[in-house]
Amino acid sequence: MSKRAYFGTDGIRGEANRHPMTAEVALRVGMAAGKMFQSNDERRHLVVIGKDTRLSGYMIEPALVAGFTSVGMDVRLFGPLPTPGVAMMTRSLRADLGVMISASHNAFSDNGIKLFGPDGYKLSDEKELEIEALMDEGLQQNLATPSALGRVQRIDDSQARYVEIAKATFPRRLNLSGMRIVIDCANGASYKVAPAALYELGAEVIPIGIAPNGFNINQECGSTHPAAMHKAVKEYRADIGIALDGDADRLVICDEKGQVVDGDQIMALIAADWAGRGKLRGGGIVATVMSNLGLERFLHARGLTLDRTQVGDRYVMARMRQADFNVGGEQSGHLILSDFSTTGDGLLAALQVLAVLKESDKPMSALARQFEPVPQKLENVRFAGGKPLESDAVKAVLADAEQRLNGTGRIVVRASGTEPLIRIMAEADDEKLVNQVIKEIAGAVKKAAA
């Protein structure tokens, strides 16, 4: 595959107002994607755009609108809406393209552009490369005539529509009455919809992270900072805490004692429940190379498989579609339930956990630890340039580490798709060995990156 100039593992992402996250690039994306997703028929072509609560959304959104309308595409603007909501609405409004403006769990200073096809799925690598090629060509040739320019309209009920779709995924035989739930919306895209959905299903809701000001998205709150959720659960003696990230496509949970539950444990809980009800398809679940070995063992003990992909929820989704799985996700809390959604959805995954909790009549602490995780350690090494993983010294250290683990564990070393980091993960039953191996690999990578 040729080198990608703009798109990373999850759309285009970077520091706002610095290349590639500039108004100019957004304009080019709108023009190129708008051109690519228009067929030759006479009908009006439509793109829908949602965003999270970052200040820079006010810069990126109008630039995209200008790009799309200049090539003759009509635009519908949702305002703040979770990423999965944009994917859903792309399909339900029969749009040709969906766009989400968000940098997910990153700080407010970053932003990003994610694109969804008319089927609500993230675009393939090939489609993104086609858009990149168009972005760097003479876009002036594609401009619409004055009478064929696109029209723009705000959709005021997009949040209410998403709430109804989310509620419909909760089992009809159940409701959430009698449950006290903390929901941390990370001052992000779900700040209105998530508390509303839980309240309308009958819960007593304690919402936090619902006062976005353009700067505080993911700041000491949300799924990347579960301490805020933990504190609120203890303070209000809640039955469960749910923390979403800035664009609400991932979650972490904590039980009534404040113990944090990661994506691997949530996948185990849902998979076991769905398998027991005959709802689980594919004979198991799809997760990435980063998911814990304990999850794999848990599933195997139940006659289920763990199908691993490279990191990135789009690769998880691609494998799910290819082999007809309906549960997949990442340890970080991106959970995809394809019966309901075409991409990760933190609220929908939380509702499935709440359904198991309600039905079990047990406290969340009794369900939180589905399996004993194998000792796992992650370390990130920042690098300025070059390709440290291609160094002979790094390769030699990795080969030696693999030999020492000798089938009792795993090592994953990869370059991040969104930041200049080398991510190192090791896991094995022997924790001391894991720490030693990580230290040696990180040392070799740092030396090679110097």
MARPA-119784 format. One line per field, with one value per residue (C-alpha): residue number from 1; residue in three letters; x, y negated, z negated. Coordinates in pm, whole numbers, plus 50000, padded with zeros to 5 digits. Layout:
# MARPA-119784
i <- NUM, ...
aa <- ALA, ...
east <- X, ...
north <- Y, ...
up <- Z, ...
//
This chain:
# MARPA-119784
i <- 1, 2, 3, 4, 5, 6, 7, 8, 9, 10, 11, 12, 13, 14, 15, 16, 17, 18, 19, 20, 21, 22, 23, 24, 25, 26, 27, 28, 29, 30, 31, 32, 33, 34, 35, 36, 37, 38, 39, 40, 41, 42, 43, 44, 45, 46, 47, 48, 49, 50, 51, 52, 53, 54, 55, 56, 57, 58, 59, 60, 61, 62, 63, 64, 65, 66, 67, 68, 69, 70, 71, 72, 73, 74, 75, 76, 77, 78, 79, 80, 81, 82, 83, 84, 85, 86, 87, 88, 89, 90, 91, 92, 93, 94, 95, 96, 97, 98, 99, 100, 101, 102, 103, 104, 105, 106, 107, 108, 109, 110, 111, 112, 113, 114, 115, 116, 117, 118, 119, 120, 121, 122, 123, 124, 125, 126, 127, 128, 129, 130, 131, 132, 133, 134, 135, 136, 137, 138, 139, 140, 141, 142, 143, 144, 145, 146, 147, 148, 149, 150, 151, 152, 153, 154, 155, 156, 157, 158, 159, 160, 161, 162, 163, 164, 165, 166, 167, 168, 169, 170, 171, 172, 173, 174, 175, 176, 177, 178, 179, 180, 181, 182, 183, 184, 185, 186, 187, 188, 189, 190, 191, 192, 193, 194, 195, 196, 197, 198, 199, 200, 201, 202, 203, 204, 205, 206, 207, 208, 209, 210, 211, 212, 213, 214, 215, 216, 217, 218, 219, 220, 221, 222, 223, 224, 225, 226, 227, 228, 229, 230, 231, 232, 233, 234, 235, 236, 237, 238, 239, 240, 241, 242, 243, 244, 245, 246, 247, 248, 249, 250, 251, 252, 253, 254, 255, 256, 257, 258, 259, 260, 261, 262, 263, 264, 265, 266, 267, 268, 269, 270, 271, 272, 273, 274, 275, 276, 277, 278, 279, 280, 281, 282, 283, 284, 285, 286, 287, 288, 289, 290, 291, 292, 293, 294, 295, 296, 297, 298, 299, 300, 301, 302, 303, 304, 305, 306, 307, 308, 309, 310, 311, 312, 313, 314, 315, 316, 317, 318, 319, 320, 321, 322, 323, 324, 325, 326, 327, 328, 329, 330, 331, 332, 333, 334, 335, 336, 337, 338, 339, 340, 341, 342, 343, 344, 345, 346, 347, 348, 349, 350, 351, 352, 353, 354, 355, 356, 357, 358, 359, 360, 361, 362, 363, 364, 365, 366, 367, 368, 369, 370, 371, 372, 373, 374, 375, 376, 377, 378, 379, 380, 381, 382, 383, 384, 385, 386, 387, 388, 389, 390, 391, 392, 393, 394, 395, 396, 397, 398, 399, 400, 401, 402, 403, 404, 405, 406, 407, 408, 409, 410, 411, 412, 413, 414, 415, 416, 417, 418, 419, 420, 421, 422, 423, 424, 425, 426, 427, 428, 429, 430, 431, 432, 433, 434, 435, 436, 437, 438, 439, 440, 441, 442, 443, 444, 445, 446, 447, 448, 449, 450
aa <- MET, SER, LYS, ARG, ALA, TYR, PHE, GLY, THR, ASP, GLY, ILE, ARG, GLY, GLU, ALA, ASN, ARG, HIS, PRO, MET, THR, ALA, GLU, VAL, ALA, LEU, ARG, VAL, GLY, MET, ALA, ALA, GLY, LYS, MET, PHE, GLN, SER, ASN, ASP, GLU, ARG, ARG, HIS, LEU, VAL, VAL, ILE, GLY, LYS, ASP, THR, ARG, LEU, SER, GLY, TYR, MET, ILE, GLU, PRO, ALA, LEU, VAL, ALA, GLY, PHE, THR, SER, VAL, GLY, MET, ASP, VAL, ARG, LEU, PHE, GLY, PRO, LEU, PRO, THR, PRO, GLY, VAL, ALA, MET, MET, THR, ARG, SER, LEU, ARG, ALA, ASP, LEU, GLY, VAL, MET, ILE, SER, ALA, SER, HIS, ASN, ALA, PHE, SER, ASP, ASN, GLY, ILE, LYS, LEU, PHE, GLY, PRO, ASP, GLY, TYR, LYS, LEU, SER, ASP, GLU, LYS, GLU, LEU, GLU, ILE, GLU, ALA, LEU, MET, ASP, GLU, GLY, LEU, GLN, GLN, ASN, LEU, ALA, THR, PRO, SER, ALA, LEU, GLY, ARG, VAL, GLN, ARG, ILE, ASP, ASP, SER, GLN, ALA, ARG, TYR, VAL, GLU, ILE, ALA, LYS, ALA, THR, PHE, PRO, ARG, ARG, LEU, ASN, LEU, SER, GLY, MET, ARG, ILE, VAL, ILE, ASP, CYS, ALA, ASN, GLY, ALA, SER, TYR, LYS, VAL, ALA, PRO, ALA, ALA, LEU, TYR, GLU, LEU, GLY, ALA, GLU, VAL, ILE, PRO, ILE, GLY, ILE, ALA, PRO, ASN, GLY, PHE, ASN, ILE, ASN, GLN, GLU, CYS, GLY, SER, THR, HIS, PRO, ALA, ALA, MET, HIS, LYS, ALA, VAL, LYS, GLU, TYR, ARG, ALA, ASP, ILE, GLY, ILE, ALA, LEU, ASP, GLY, ASP, ALA, ASP, ARG, LEU, VAL, ILE, CYS, ASP, GLU, LYS, GLY, GLN, VAL, VAL, ASP, GLY, ASP, GLN, ILE, MET, ALA, LEU, ILE, ALA, ALA, ASP, TRP, ALA, GLY, ARG, GLY, LYS, LEU, ARG, GLY, GLY, GLY, ILE, VAL, ALA, THR, VAL, MET, SER, ASN, LEU, GLY, LEU, GLU, ARG, PHE, LEU, HIS, ALA, ARG, GLY, LEU, THR, LEU, ASP, ARG, THR, GLN, VAL, GLY, ASP, ARG, TYR, VAL, MET, ALA, ARG, MET, ARG, GLN, ALA, ASP, PHE, ASN, VAL, GLY, GLY, GLU, GLN, SER, GLY, HIS, LEU, ILE, LEU, SER, ASP, PHE, SER, THR, THR, GLY, ASP, GLY, LEU, LEU, ALA, ALA, LEU, GLN, VAL, LEU, ALA, VAL, LEU, LYS, GLU, SER, ASP, LYS, PRO, MET, SER, ALA, LEU, ALA, ARG, GLN, PHE, GLU, PRO, VAL, PRO, GLN, LYS, LEU, GLU, ASN, VAL, ARG, PHE, ALA, GLY, GLY, LYS, PRO, LEU, GLU, SER, ASP, ALA, VAL, LYS, ALA, VAL, LEU, ALA, ASP, ALA, GLU, GLN, ARG, LEU, ASN, GLY, THR, GLY, ARG, ILE, VAL, VAL, ARG, ALA, SER, GLY, THR, GLU, PRO, LEU, ILE, ARG, ILE, MET, ALA, GLU, ALA, ASP, ASP, GLU, LYS, LEU, VAL, ASN, GLN, VAL, ILE, LYS, GLU, ILE, ALA, GLY, ALA, VAL, LYS, LYS, ALA, ALA, ALA
east <- 50000, 50134, 50230, 49941, 49995, 49692, 49500, 49619, 49460, 49146, 49092, 49296, 49413, 49656, 49701, 49434, 49549, 49873, 49914, 49726, 49449, 49406, 49107, 49279, 49313, 48951, 48842, 49036, 48888, 48540, 48612, 48785, 48546, 48249, 48365, 48437, 48101, 47890, 47753, 47660, 47283, 47080, 46976, 47109, 47397, 47410, 47677, 47600, 47843, 47863, 48123, 48229, 48271, 48624, 48680, 48848, 48527, 48410, 48703, 48696, 48318, 48272, 48584, 48438, 48100, 48269, 48449, 48140, 47907, 48165, 48146, 47766, 47695, 47413, 47511, 47318, 47478, 47406, 47612, 47749, 47668, 47858, 48062, 47834, 47534, 47684, 47741, 47377, 47236, 47443, 47242, 46905, 46913, 47037, 47341, 47626, 47883, 47909, 48175, 48267, 48489, 48665, 48999, 48820, 49002, 49277, 49303, 49105, 49414, 49384, 49108, 49031, 48812, 48656, 48462, 48180, 48046, 47673, 47651, 47765, 48103, 48439, 48605, 48859, 49230, 49188, 48907, 49110, 49407, 49178, 49062, 49427, 49512, 49220, 49319, 49658, 49525, 49375, 49050, 48950, 48826, 48557, 48378, 47999, 47830, 47670, 47323, 47449, 47620, 47522, 47263, 47323, 47074, 47094, 46915, 46773, 46642, 46956, 47025, 46666, 46685, 47007, 46856, 46561, 46792, 47005, 46702, 46571, 46885, 46800, 46597, 46226, 46160, 46379, 46408, 46662, 46432, 46595, 46946, 47165, 47411, 47702, 47763, 48076, 48038, 48395, 48254, 48223, 47979, 47749, 47689, 47317, 47230, 47384, 47219, 46888, 46889, 46965, 46702, 46434, 46505, 46421, 46753, 46844, 47121, 47416, 47576, 47926, 48143, 47838, 47957, 48169, 48337, 48549, 48861, 48766, 48686, 48858, 49022, 49048, 48728, 48590, 48723, 49089, 49060, 48834, 48920, 48634, 48383, 48528, 48494, 48130, 48037, 48175, 48023, 47671, 47687, 47597, 47542, 47774, 47982, 48009, 48274, 48269, 48541, 48513, 48326, 48154, 48278, 48452, 48385, 48521, 48304, 48356, 48166, 47999, 48331, 48510, 48708, 48765, 48652, 48832, 48716, 48846, 48633, 48329, 48370, 48398, 48078, 47874, 48013, 47933, 47581, 47507, 47653, 47426, 47124, 47224, 47276, 47655, 47757, 48088, 48167, 48352, 48461, 48710, 48970, 49313, 49665, 49653, 49374, 49480, 49576, 49335, 49044, 49159, 49176, 48833, 48674, 48853, 48726, 48372, 48439, 48463, 48740, 48930, 49009, 49286, 49345, 49589, 49510, 49224, 48850, 48813, 49021, 48810, 48496, 48636, 48708, 48363, 48196, 48417, 48345, 47999, 48095, 47862, 48083, 48426, 48638, 48953, 49090, 49072, 48691, 48601, 48320, 48138, 47804, 47721, 47360, 47308, 47591, 47851, 48121, 48223, 47949, 48018, 47655, 47520, 47789, 47706, 47336, 47423, 47626, 47335, 47099, 47323, 47352, 46976, 46896, 47160, 47034, 47398, 47615, 47846, 48149, 48034, 48036, 48328, 48608, 48506, 48865, 49198, 49414, 49761, 50025, 50055, 50268, 50257, 50525, 50533, 50861, 50843, 51066, 51146, 51194, 51344, 51233, 51365, 51182, 51394, 51716, 51910, 51974, 51598, 51525, 51788, 51644, 51292, 51405, 51576, 51264, 51039, 51273, 51265, 50884, 50889, 50515, 50404, 50323, 50317, 50505, 50356, 50570, 50422, 50434, 50127, 49905, 49806, 50118, 50502, 50524, 50649, 50405, 50550, 50331, 50438, 50234, 50308, 50224, 50563, 50528, 50897, 50989, 50734, 50891, 51242, 51150, 50970, 51270, 51513, 51298, 51224, 51597, 51686, 51412, 51525, 51884, 51779, 51556, 51826
north <- 50000, 49657, 49409, 49220, 48843, 48737, 49037, 49238, 49540, 49342, 49074, 48753, 48633, 48379, 48055, 47802, 47530, 47719, 47941, 48166, 48038, 47702, 47532, 47567, 47945, 47970, 47771, 48009, 48314, 48174, 48107, 48441, 48664, 48470, 48534, 48901, 48978, 48822, 49055, 48935, 48943, 48627, 48647, 48419, 48574, 48545, 48542, 48533, 48380, 48422, 48302, 48312, 48007, 47886, 47518, 47602, 47767, 47412, 47383, 47733, 47759, 47449, 47543, 47888, 47731, 47494, 47786, 48006, 47729, 47604, 47939, 47944, 48161, 48074, 48071, 48153, 48040, 48229, 48029, 48229, 48599, 48921, 49075, 49383, 49149, 48992, 49342, 49437, 49113, 49148, 49460, 49345, 49018, 49207, 48980, 49049, 48975, 48909, 48699, 48681, 48397, 48529, 48638, 48892, 48929, 48671, 48329, 48028, 47899, 48186, 48252, 48503, 48591, 48939, 49041, 49296, 49444, 49458, 49793, 49628, 49805, 49628, 49596, 49856, 49775, 49784, 49525, 49297, 49320, 49227, 48919, 48829, 48851, 48619, 48374, 48320, 48282, 47974, 47946, 47638, 47862, 48014, 47694, 47675, 47402, 47118, 47275, 47624, 47528, 47740, 47630, 47642, 47717, 47786, 48097, 48004, 48345, 48553, 48599, 48709, 48956, 49108, 49140, 49336, 49564, 49629, 49705, 49953, 50169, 50230, 50550, 50463, 50698, 50482, 50126, 49948, 49851, 49883, 49836, 49542, 49477, 49232, 49134, 48934, 48778, 48637, 48288, 48431, 48531, 48739, 48472, 48452, 48789, 49037, 48903, 48867, 49228, 49369, 49148, 49240, 49610, 49557, 49503, 49250, 49069, 48879, 48708, 48559, 48413, 48241, 47879, 47847, 47511, 47591, 47660, 47920, 48224, 48533, 48306, 48500, 48680, 48947, 49293, 49182, 49038, 49284, 49124, 48871, 49153, 49351, 49051, 48988, 49358, 49360, 49020, 49104, 49476, 49562, 49916, 49861, 49592, 49546, 49320, 49238, 49060, 48732, 48875, 49155, 49446, 49607, 49664, 49791, 49898, 49915, 50127, 50004, 50045, 49822, 50098, 50010, 50261, 50243, 50334, 50693, 50769, 50599, 50807, 51123, 51033, 50958, 51256, 51502, 51360, 51358, 51707, 51832, 51682, 51816, 51460, 51471, 51519, 51628, 51874, 51611, 51249, 51028, 50825, 50682, 50801, 50586, 50781, 50979, 51346, 51402, 51308, 51565, 51837, 51737, 51773, 52100, 52252, 52185, 52326, 51977, 51824, 51495, 51374, 51110, 50819, 50529, 50230, 50006, 50057, 50035, 50356, 50524, 50424, 50546, 50889, 50901, 50835, 51083, 51374, 51276, 51202, 50968, 50880, 50723, 50449, 50326, 50340, 49957, 49979, 49949, 50206, 50293, 50472, 50512, 50615, 50248, 50036, 50013, 49872, 49860, 49721, 49666, 49605, 49913, 50134, 49987, 50068, 50434, 50447, 50286, 50550, 50831, 50649, 50598, 50958, 51113, 50939, 50926, 50622, 50510, 50617, 50980, 50945, 50707, 50964, 51229, 51360, 51320, 51101, 51226, 50973, 50724, 50414, 50133, 49873, 49592, 49459, 49120, 49073, 48773, 48945, 49240, 49602, 49741, 50073, 50148, 50133, 50462, 50406, 50374, 50685, 50884, 50780, 50873, 51216, 51282, 51173, 51401, 51692, 51627, 51616, 51946, 51967, 51866, 51509, 51248, 50938, 50670, 50379, 50130, 49770, 49568, 49460, 49133, 49013, 49031, 49323, 49679, 49883, 50185, 50450, 50771, 51022, 51357, 51549, 51446, 51076, 51034, 51158, 50921, 50620, 50729, 50783, 50446, 50266, 50424, 50359, 49998, 49941, 50073, 49864, 49547, 49606, 49666, 49355, 49128
up <- 50000, 50087, 49816, 49660, 49650, 49443, 49307, 49006, 48836, 48753, 49015, 49026, 48685, 48543, 48354, 48452, 48693, 48768, 49075, 49145, 48915, 49088, 49247, 49586, 49553, 49433, 49739, 49965, 49791, 49854, 50220, 50284, 50086, 50223, 50577, 50511, 50353, 50625, 50889, 51235, 51180, 51159, 50792, 50518, 50325, 49947, 49675, 49301, 49050, 48672, 48426, 48064, 47840, 47925, 47994, 48327, 48449, 48529, 48772, 48928, 48979, 49202, 49402, 49474, 49557, 49804, 49969, 50003, 50123, 50377, 50559, 50543, 50237, 49997, 49629, 49310, 48982, 48660, 48410, 48114, 48165, 48081, 48364, 48378, 48404, 48717, 48864, 48790, 48932, 49250, 49322, 49193, 49393, 49701, 49722, 49963, 49694, 49319, 49145, 48777, 48655, 48346, 48203, 47983, 47647, 47723, 47556, 47687, 47875, 48126, 48374, 48646, 48944, 48976, 49285, 49318, 49641, 49726, 49542, 49214, 49210, 49189, 49528, 49638, 49669, 50048, 50046, 49817, 50055, 50345, 50151, 50077, 50447, 50533, 50255, 50417, 50771, 50939, 50743, 50943, 51224, 51003, 50902, 50938, 51139, 50933, 50964, 50870, 50540, 50238, 49983, 49606, 49331, 48956, 48830, 48491, 48384, 48449, 48075, 48005, 48293, 48156, 47806, 47950, 48150, 47839, 47618, 47877, 47829, 47460, 47404, 47402, 47109, 46883, 46754, 46535, 46248, 45908, 46051, 45964, 46246, 46274, 46637, 46724, 47069, 47083, 47161, 47510, 47782, 47560, 47293, 47373, 47528, 47281, 46961, 47150, 47274, 46926, 46760, 47014, 46953, 46584, 46410, 46145, 46332, 46186, 46489, 46476, 46754, 46908, 46914, 47231, 47289, 47595, 47387, 47124, 47341, 47187, 46928, 46601, 46696, 46929, 47011, 47015, 46660, 46472, 46134, 46182, 46235, 45942, 45710, 45812, 45772, 45416, 45329, 45454, 45365, 45723, 45853, 46149, 46320, 46696, 46854, 47225, 47423, 47615, 47913, 47713, 47924, 47626, 47258, 46931, 46640, 46267, 46018, 45699, 45513, 45763, 45939, 46305, 46570, 46907, 47257, 47235, 46927, 47084, 47402, 47191, 47000, 47314, 47509, 47228, 47189, 47560, 47608, 47329, 47506, 47848, 47972, 48028, 48391, 48540, 48261, 48058, 48075, 48260, 48069, 48139, 48067, 47750, 47578, 47272, 47296, 47004, 47233, 47489, 47221, 47082, 47425, 47509, 47182, 47313, 47658, 47810, 48019, 48002, 48351, 48333, 48572, 48588, 48364, 48478, 48450, 48830, 48863, 48594, 48783, 49117, 48967, 48803, 49138, 49319, 49084, 48947, 48585, 48393, 48092, 48120, 47977, 47812, 47460, 47457, 47456, 47826, 47838, 48158, 48138, 48505, 48440, 48350, 48489, 48766, 48539, 48171, 47945, 47575, 47479, 47660, 47501, 47158, 47212, 47279, 46957, 46769, 46913, 46778, 46444, 46414, 46509, 46280, 45966, 45848, 45771, 46053, 45847, 45884, 46265, 46314, 46320, 46570, 46595, 46419, 46647, 46731, 46612, 46898, 46929, 47182, 47246, 47501, 47639, 47812, 48116, 48334, 48670, 48853, 48822, 48492, 48541, 48847, 48644, 48625, 48253, 48182, 48393, 48198, 47858, 47977, 48099, 47765, 47571, 47780, 47708, 47333, 47324, 47515, 47587, 47234, 47333, 47611, 47725, 47951, 48069, 48313, 48424, 48321, 48608, 48439, 48248, 48288, 48043, 48047, 47837, 47658, 47492, 47323, 47124, 46961, 46646, 46499, 46411, 46333, 46679, 46838, 46663, 46762, 47128, 47155, 47002, 47247, 47557, 47453, 47394, 47741, 47909, 47725, 47835, 48196, 48192, 48045
//
